[in-house]
Amino acid sequence: MLFTYRCPQCRAASQPGSRSAAETARQHHRDAEHGGLIPHGDHIARVPGSTPDPDSRYVSTAAIVGGLALLALASAIARALGR
């Protein structure tokens, strides 16, 4: 999952990266630009479109339906040959 640090007062944003990288960028920005103070509204946000879970996988609906159809066909063949 990718995160970015955003400072609305400066309109600054860090490069997308890990949560830890965004937190480091936030602290560096606060120290360098705001004298260590916390600017109003700064935040760390998840990058839109990034995967919410690094272990999640995309499986298309067509693949699932196709797999179920093959399973049903195999079951029907096994029943026909078994009798």
ZIQUI-V28277 format. One record per backbone hydrogen bond with DSSP energy under -0.5 kcal/mol. NH is the residue of the N-H (numbers start at 1). CO is the residue of the C=O. Records with the same first field share a line. If there is no record, write none. Layout:
NH = CO ; CO
//
This chain:
3 = 17
4 = 45
6 = 43
7 = 12
8 = 6
11 = 7
12 = 7
14 = 5
17 = 3
22 = 18
23 = 19
24 = 20
25 = 21
26 = 22
27 = 23
28 = 24
29 = 25
30 = 26
31 = 27
32 = 28
33 = 29
34 = 29 ; 30
35 = 31
36 = 30
37 = 34
39 = 37
42 = 39
43 = 6
45 = 4 ; 43
47 = 2
50 = 47
56 = 53
59 = 57
64 = 60
65 = 61
66 = 62
67 = 63
68 = 64
69 = 65
70 = 66
71 = 67
72 = 68
73 = 69
74 = 70
75 = 71
76 = 72
77 = 73
78 = 74
79 = 75
80 = 76
81 = 77
82 = 78
83 = 79
//
